[in-house]
Amino acid sequence: MSATTPQSNSESRGLRAVSTNENPKQSGRWQKLIRRQWPTLIPLVITLVGIVLATQTNFRVGALVFSLGVSVAAVLRASLPRFTLGWLYVRTKWVDVLVLGSFSVFLLILSIVVPS
């Protein structure tokens, strides 16, 4: 037999059956995206929890959690270097921190003032 003899169909099927992931590049892409965008995903998850709480249970608690998510985004934007920020890097650092911080304070005041 030469080195260029093709494999039989049963051998190639056996190798495919062992493989659990059809497209390994696809799962690697999501892992890289999550690794790169974690500074955005953490505040996003917190604010989504706040939205769900505000609409489903108690508006005040939901607005407080939403305000917490925005303030986490402001702290991350102020403390992390530019190359690790991902989608949180929009404008200059102090403009982003000022906008996120003031929005967080506004939401905190809103959650306190508005009756439940």
Legacy VTK file of the C-alpha trace (Angstrom):
# vtk DataFile Version 3.0
C-alpha trace
ASCII
DATASET POLYDATA
POINTS 116 float
0.000 0.000 0.000
1.181 3.464 -0.736
0.972 6.463 1.578
-1.618 8.098 -0.652
-4.231 5.339 -0.354
-7.591 6.891 0.521
-9.368 5.779 3.683
-12.530 3.769 3.495
-15.874 5.379 4.315
-16.201 3.469 7.580
-12.886 4.835 8.881
-13.805 8.427 8.085
-17.244 7.977 9.674
-15.599 6.660 12.821
-13.480 9.770 13.082
-16.498 12.012 12.624
-18.476 10.172 15.294
-15.743 10.892 17.837
-15.822 14.614 17.097
-18.405 16.370 19.276
-18.025 19.811 17.756
-18.708 20.159 14.062
-17.206 23.640 13.777
-14.475 24.299 16.363
-13.886 27.799 15.007
-17.466 28.770 15.952
-17.073 27.991 19.678
-13.658 29.618 19.778
-15.094 32.790 18.321
-17.702 33.077 21.100
-15.083 32.426 23.774
-12.854 35.144 22.334
-15.798 37.531 22.161
-16.707 36.929 25.799
-13.061 37.266 26.857
-12.735 40.562 25.000
-16.103 42.022 26.005
-16.357 41.059 29.690
-16.214 44.726 30.823
-19.364 45.339 28.788
-21.145 42.078 29.563
-21.018 42.415 33.362
-22.869 45.784 33.519
-25.187 44.618 30.744
-26.247 41.544 32.721
-26.754 43.642 35.874
-28.897 46.183 34.022
-30.945 43.437 32.359
-31.640 41.954 35.801
-32.694 45.439 36.918
-35.076 45.780 33.975
-36.637 42.403 34.710
-37.021 43.276 38.395
-38.538 46.668 37.582
-41.096 45.213 35.200
-41.965 42.021 37.047
-41.691 42.684 40.780
-40.825 46.061 42.288
-39.925 49.211 40.382
-37.698 50.614 43.129
-35.593 47.503 43.480
-35.277 47.189 39.709
-34.247 50.826 39.329
-31.667 50.413 42.094
-30.189 47.338 40.402
-30.233 49.143 37.043
-28.421 52.088 38.662
-25.899 49.662 40.124
-25.202 48.224 36.653
-24.605 51.678 35.182
-22.329 52.637 38.073
-20.349 49.396 37.597
-19.899 50.406 33.960
-18.651 53.839 35.079
-16.172 52.309 37.534
-14.895 49.849 34.937
-14.531 52.641 32.382
-12.585 54.763 34.866
-10.286 52.003 36.098
-9.466 49.759 33.138
-6.982 50.574 30.381
-8.320 51.355 26.921
-7.277 48.102 25.228
-9.287 45.945 27.655
-12.542 47.929 27.601
-14.149 46.449 24.522
-17.474 48.113 23.725
-17.270 50.356 26.804
-14.696 52.489 25.004
-16.817 55.052 23.148
-15.482 58.557 23.767
-12.739 59.947 25.956
-12.480 58.446 29.415
-13.757 61.409 31.400
-16.730 62.041 29.121
-17.793 58.398 29.420
-17.325 58.383 33.193
-19.212 61.675 33.556
-22.139 60.492 31.414
-22.368 57.061 33.063
-21.963 58.509 36.563
-24.599 61.188 36.087
-27.008 58.663 34.561
-26.425 56.373 37.529
-27.122 59.188 40.014
-30.264 60.144 38.062
-31.530 56.564 38.217
-30.743 56.352 41.920
-32.722 59.548 42.586
-35.536 58.271 40.366
-35.733 54.999 42.291
-35.958 56.891 45.582
-38.441 59.592 44.522
-40.950 57.632 42.432
-43.512 55.794 44.559
-43.725 52.070 44.120
LINES 1 117
116 0 1 2 3 4 5 6 7 8 9 10 11 12 13 14 15 16 17 18 19 20 21 22 23 24 25 26 27 28 29 30 31 32 33 34 35 36 37 38 39 40 41 42 43 44 45 46 47 48 49 50 51 52 53 54 55 56 57 58 59 60 61 62 63 64 65 66 67 68 69 70 71 72 73 74 75 76 77 78 79 80 81 82 83 84 85 86 87 88 89 90 91 92 93 94 95 96 97 98 99 100 101 102 103 104 105 106 107 108 109 110 111 112 113 114 115
